[in-house]
Amino acid sequence: MPQFLLLCVVVVPAVVLNLKAAAMMTSDGNWGGAVGSMFFGPIVFFLVLQAVLFYGTRLLRGRAAVATLTTSRLNYVAGLISLLGVLGAAANRM
C-alpha cells in the first residue's frame, strides 16, 4: 500500500505541472512525449530508484534488516527523491 500511495503522490504533481507542456506537445503531434513526461517518466524513475535503494541496502545490511520491497521504508525515500525530481523538471521548463 505505501508503494501505491507514493506513486500517486509522485504522479499527481507530474500531471498537474506538465499539463501546459503536454498540451503543446500533443498539438504538435508528439503524444509519446506528453504521456512520457506526465506518467511513464515519473513512474519509471520512482521504480528504478526504489529498486536501487532497496537492493543496495539489502546487499549492505542483509536480508533480515530490510522489509519487503513494497512495504520497506525506503519507499518513502524513493518517493521524496522522485517528487523532488518531478518538481525540478517542471521548474526547469518554466
Z-matrix of the N, CA and C atoms (Angstrom, degrees):
N
C 1 1.446
C 2 1.536 1 112.54
N 3 1.338 2 119.65 1 -40.92
C 4 1.472 3 118.01 2 178.43
C 5 1.522 4 112.44 3 -60.79
N 6 1.331 5 116.99 4 -33.77
C 7 1.451 6 119.30 5 -179.43
C 8 1.537 7 110.77 6 -66.20
N 9 1.308 8 117.87 7 -42.25
C 10 1.467 9 121.28 8 178.44
C 11 1.529 10 111.21 9 -64.40
N 12 1.320 11 116.96 10 -43.70
C 13 1.466 12 120.06 11 179.35
C 14 1.524 13 111.42 12 -63.38
N 15 1.316 14 117.11 13 -40.93
C 16 1.458 15 119.62 14 179.12
C 17 1.522 16 111.79 15 -69.44
N 18 1.315 17 117.47 16 -34.24
C 19 1.467 18 119.29 17 174.19
C 20 1.526 19 110.63 18 -62.66
N 21 1.323 20 116.87 19 -39.91
C 22 1.468 21 120.59 20 176.73
C 23 1.523 22 110.88 21 -65.17
N 24 1.334 23 116.52 22 -40.86
C 25 1.463 24 120.66 23 -179.75
C 26 1.530 25 110.68 24 -65.93
N 27 1.311 26 117.92 25 -30.44
C 28 1.461 27 121.07 26 179.21
C 29 1.526 28 111.13 27 -82.48
N 30 1.327 29 118.01 28 -39.33
C 31 1.465 30 121.20 29 -173.98
C 32 1.533 31 112.18 30 -76.62
N 33 1.313 32 118.24 31 -38.37
C 34 1.476 33 120.31 32 -176.89
C 35 1.541 34 111.70 33 -60.70
N 36 1.336 35 120.08 34 -48.91
C 37 1.473 36 117.48 35 176.31
C 38 1.525 37 112.84 36 -65.41
N 39 1.333 38 117.07 37 -32.10
C 40 1.463 39 119.40 38 177.63
C 41 1.521 40 110.82 39 -63.17
N 42 1.314 41 117.07 40 -41.50
C 43 1.467 42 120.74 41 179.19
C 44 1.526 43 110.12 42 -67.80
N 45 1.323 44 116.73 43 -46.69
C 46 1.467 45 120.44 44 -176.79
C 47 1.529 46 111.31 45 -64.78
N 48 1.318 47 117.08 46 -42.87
C 49 1.459 48 120.10 47 -175.92
C 50 1.528 49 113.12 48 -78.50
N 51 1.320 50 117.97 49 -18.71
C 52 1.457 51 120.56 50 -179.30
C 53 1.521 52 113.82 51 -104.54
N 54 1.317 53 118.39 52 10.21
C 55 1.465 54 120.13 53 -177.96
C 56 1.533 55 112.40 54 -61.77
N 57 1.309 56 117.69 55 -44.64
C 58 1.467 57 120.58 56 -178.07
C 59 1.530 58 110.72 57 -66.37
N 60 1.323 59 116.60 58 -46.28
C 61 1.462 60 119.99 59 179.36
C 62 1.526 61 110.92 60 -64.93
N 63 1.326 62 116.81 61 -38.27
C 64 1.460 63 120.20 62 179.21
C 65 1.523 64 111.29 63 -67.54
N 66 1.316 65 117.00 64 -36.30
C 67 1.465 66 119.74 65 177.46
C 68 1.524 67 110.68 66 -64.93
N 69 1.316 68 116.56 67 -39.78
C 70 1.471 69 119.37 68 177.72
C 71 1.524 70 110.91 69 -68.22
N 72 1.333 71 117.28 70 -37.48
C 73 1.472 72 120.30 71 178.49
C 74 1.521 73 111.27 72 -65.48
N 75 1.339 74 116.92 73 -42.41
C 76 1.464 75 119.14 74 -178.59
C 77 1.520 76 111.86 75 -70.46
N 78 1.318 77 117.59 76 -29.56
C 79 1.463 78 118.54 77 177.31
C 80 1.526 79 110.85 78 -69.21
N 81 1.333 80 116.79 79 -26.11
C 82 1.462 81 120.59 80 175.19
C 83 1.520 82 112.25 81 -84.76
N 84 1.316 83 117.18 82 -6.18
C 85 1.452 84 121.46 83 -179.16
C 86 1.516 85 114.15 84 93.73
N 87 1.312 86 117.32 85 8.67
C 88 1.467 87 122.07 86 -178.41
C 89 1.523 88 109.82 87 -95.38
N 90 1.322 89 116.68 88 72.76
C 91 1.462 90 121.28 89 -179.25
C 92 1.515 91 111.56 90 -69.66
N 93 1.320 92 116.75 91 -35.15
C 94 1.459 93 120.55 92 -178.76
C 95 1.514 94 112.40 93 -63.87
N 96 1.317 95 116.67 94 -41.01
C 97 1.462 96 119.88 95 177.87
C 98 1.514 97 112.48 96 -66.77
N 99 1.317 98 116.30 97 -36.81
C 100 1.463 99 120.15 98 179.49
C 101 1.522 100 111.65 99 -67.63
N 102 1.329 101 116.21 100 -47.05
C 103 1.466 102 120.01 101 179.89
C 104 1.527 103 110.38 102 -67.98
N 105 1.322 104 116.58 103 -36.90
C 106 1.458 105 120.45 104 179.50
C 107 1.517 106 112.74 105 -66.21
N 108 1.322 107 117.14 106 -41.00
C 109 1.465 108 119.47 107 -179.26
C 110 1.519 109 112.40 108 -74.29
N 111 1.325 110 117.44 109 -24.58
C 112 1.457 111 119.38 110 -178.19
C 113 1.523 112 112.88 111 -93.23
N 114 1.321 113 118.94 112 -36.24
C 115 1.463 114 120.91 113 -173.51
C 116 1.522 115 113.19 114 -119.34
N 117 1.332 116 116.81 115 -63.50
C 118 1.453 117 120.06 116 -168.94
C 119 1.522 118 113.59 117 -67.98
N 120 1.302 119 118.27 118 -38.24
C 121 1.464 120 120.95 119 179.75
C 122 1.515 121 112.81 120 -59.80
N 123 1.337 122 118.63 121 -54.87
C 124 1.467 123 118.90 122 178.94
C 125 1.525 124 114.24 123 -64.13
N 126 1.335 125 117.44 124 -36.35
C 127 1.469 126 119.94 125 -179.31
C 128 1.526 127 110.30 126 -68.05
N 129 1.323 128 117.26 127 -46.38
C 130 1.455 129 120.50 128 -179.85
C 131 1.525 130 110.58 129 -64.78
N 132 1.337 131 117.54 130 -42.01
C 133 1.459 132 120.40 131 178.51
C 134 1.528 133 110.89 132 -61.10
N 135 1.319 134 117.54 133 -43.39
C 136 1.461 135 121.52 134 178.88
C 137 1.524 136 111.10 135 -62.17
N 138 1.324 137 117.03 136 -48.18
C 139 1.458 138 120.23 137 -176.28
C 140 1.528 139 112.26 138 -67.48
N 141 1.326 140 117.65 139 -39.32
C 142 1.466 141 120.17 140 177.83
C 143 1.524 142 110.28 141 -67.05
N 144 1.328 143 117.33 142 -44.66
C 145 1.456 144 120.69 143 178.50
C 146 1.523 145 111.33 144 -62.76
N 147 1.311 146 117.19 145 -40.86
C 148 1.462 147 121.28 146 178.17
C 149 1.518 148 110.77 147 -62.77
N 150 1.318 149 117.42 148 -43.63
C 151 1.470 150 120.68 149 -180.00
C 152 1.520 151 111.30 150 -64.83
N 153 1.328 152 117.27 151 -41.98
C 154 1.463 153 120.21 152 178.81
C 155 1.526 154 110.62 153 -63.47
N 156 1.317 155 117.07 154 -45.92
C 157 1.463 156 120.03 155 178.87
C 158 1.523 157 111.79 156 -64.01
N 159 1.318 158 116.77 157 -44.56
C 160 1.460 159 120.73 158 -177.09
C 161 1.522 160 111.77 159 -64.77
N 162 1.333 161 116.65 160 -52.69
C 163 1.455 162 118.91 161 -176.05
C 164 1.530 163 111.66 162 -72.16
N 165 1.324 164 117.90 163 -30.06
C 166 1.463 165 119.86 164 173.90
C 167 1.517 166 111.87 165 -65.68
N 168 1.315 167 117.05 166 -44.41
C 169 1.463 168 121.08 167 177.68
C 170 1.520 169 110.83 168 -66.76
N 171 1.301 170 116.12 169 -39.43
C 172 1.467 171 119.79 170 179.14
C 173 1.523 172 111.25 171 -66.14
N 174 1.332 173 116.96 172 -35.54
C 175 1.454 174 120.89 173 177.91
C 176 1.525 175 110.93 174 -67.61
N 177 1.336 176 116.28 175 -40.63
C 178 1.465 177 120.30 176 -177.76
C 179 1.527 178 113.33 177 -77.45
N 180 1.316 179 117.28 178 -41.43
C 181 1.470 180 120.37 179 -172.86
C 182 1.518 181 114.43 180 -101.74
N 183 1.297 182 118.30 181 -14.77
C 184 1.458 183 120.64 182 179.08
C 185 1.514 184 112.39 183 101.54
N 186 1.312 185 114.53 184 163.92
C 187 1.462 186 121.37 185 -175.43
C 188 1.522 187 112.58 186 -66.99
N 189 1.300 188 118.42 187 -37.04
C 190 1.466 189 121.74 188 -175.25
C 191 1.524 190 112.79 189 -75.46
N 192 1.327 191 118.09 190 -18.79
C 193 1.465 192 120.91 191 -175.59
C 194 1.526 193 113.38 192 -84.12
N 195 1.327 194 117.94 193 -12.88
C 196 1.461 195 121.58 194 -175.40
C 197 1.529 196 109.11 195 -122.27
N 198 1.322 197 116.12 196 137.56
C 199 1.469 198 121.00 197 176.68
C 200 1.528 199 109.37 198 -71.16
N 201 1.304 200 117.33 199 -175.35
C 202 1.464 201 121.00 200 179.74
C 203 1.525 202 110.49 201 -68.07
N 204 1.309 203 115.49 202 166.89
C 205 1.465 204 121.29 203 -174.16
C 206 1.522 205 112.46 204 -60.10
N 207 1.313 206 117.64 205 -42.48
C 208 1.468 207 119.79 206 -174.86
C 209 1.520 208 113.45 207 -84.49
N 210 1.327 209 118.51 208 -16.00
C 211 1.463 210 120.15 209 -178.08
C 212 1.517 211 113.50 210 -112.96
N 213 1.304 212 117.60 211 3.17
C 214 1.458 213 121.56 212 -178.47
C 215 1.531 214 110.84 213 -70.10
N 216 1.318 215 116.00 214 151.73
C 217 1.470 216 119.66 215 176.03
C 218 1.518 217 111.81 216 -71.91
N 219 1.305 218 116.72 217 -11.63
C 220 1.459 219 120.59 218 175.29
C 221 1.526 220 111.02 219 -65.83
N 222 1.330 221 117.48 220 -18.83
C 223 1.464 222 121.16 221 173.45
C 224 1.522 223 110.68 222 -57.71
N 225 1.314 224 116.50 223 -41.34
C 226 1.464 225 120.76 224 -178.04
C 227 1.525 226 111.20 225 -67.27
N 228 1.314 227 116.79 226 -38.16
C 229 1.460 228 120.64 227 177.73
C 230 1.526 229 109.76 228 -65.87
N 231 1.326 230 116.68 229 -46.07
C 232 1.461 231 120.86 230 178.59
C 233 1.527 232 110.82 231 -64.25
N 234 1.331 233 117.54 232 -38.27
C 235 1.465 234 120.61 233 177.59
C 236 1.514 235 112.52 234 -65.14
N 237 1.325 236 117.04 235 -41.05
C 238 1.460 237 120.50 236 179.10
C 239 1.524 238 111.44 237 -65.99
N 240 1.326 239 116.54 238 -44.35
C 241 1.464 240 119.69 239 179.03
C 242 1.525 241 110.61 240 -65.15
N 243 1.319 242 117.70 241 -39.74
C 244 1.465 243 121.07 242 178.16
C 245 1.524 244 111.57 243 -66.10
N 246 1.324 245 116.44 244 -40.31
C 247 1.460 246 119.94 245 177.85
C 248 1.526 247 111.04 246 -63.91
N 249 1.315 248 116.96 247 -41.48
C 250 1.465 249 119.90 248 176.13
C 251 1.521 250 111.44 249 -64.23
N 252 1.335 251 116.87 250 -35.65
C 253 1.458 252 120.36 251 176.14
C 254 1.517 253 112.43 252 -65.74
N 255 1.322 254 116.79 253 -40.75
C 256 1.473 255 121.28 254 177.75
C 257 1.527 256 110.08 255 -64.28
N 258 1.318 257 116.60 256 -45.72
C 259 1.461 258 120.07 257 179.80
C 260 1.519 259 111.47 258 -65.21
N 261 1.320 260 117.24 259 -39.08
C 262 1.470 261 120.91 260 177.65
C 263 1.502 262 112.28 261 -65.84
N 264 1.319 263 117.34 262 -41.06
C 265 1.476 264 120.96 263 179.05
C 266 1.524 265 110.69 264 -65.93
N 267 1.333 266 116.50 265 -38.74
C 268 1.467 267 119.78 266 179.13
C 269 1.524 268 110.87 267 -70.52
N 270 1.311 269 117.23 268 -37.97
C 271 1.468 270 120.21 269 178.91
C 272 1.517 271 111.17 270 -70.03
N 273 1.312 272 117.12 271 -31.18
C 274 1.449 273 121.08 272 179.95
C 275 1.526 274 111.26 273 -68.84
N 276 1.320 275 117.21 274 -30.25
C 277 1.461 276 121.86 275 179.16
C 278 1.516 277 113.06 276 -74.41
N 279 1.313 278 117.29 277 -26.45
C 280 1.474 279 120.33 278 -174.41
C 281 1.468 280 112.09 279 -83.15
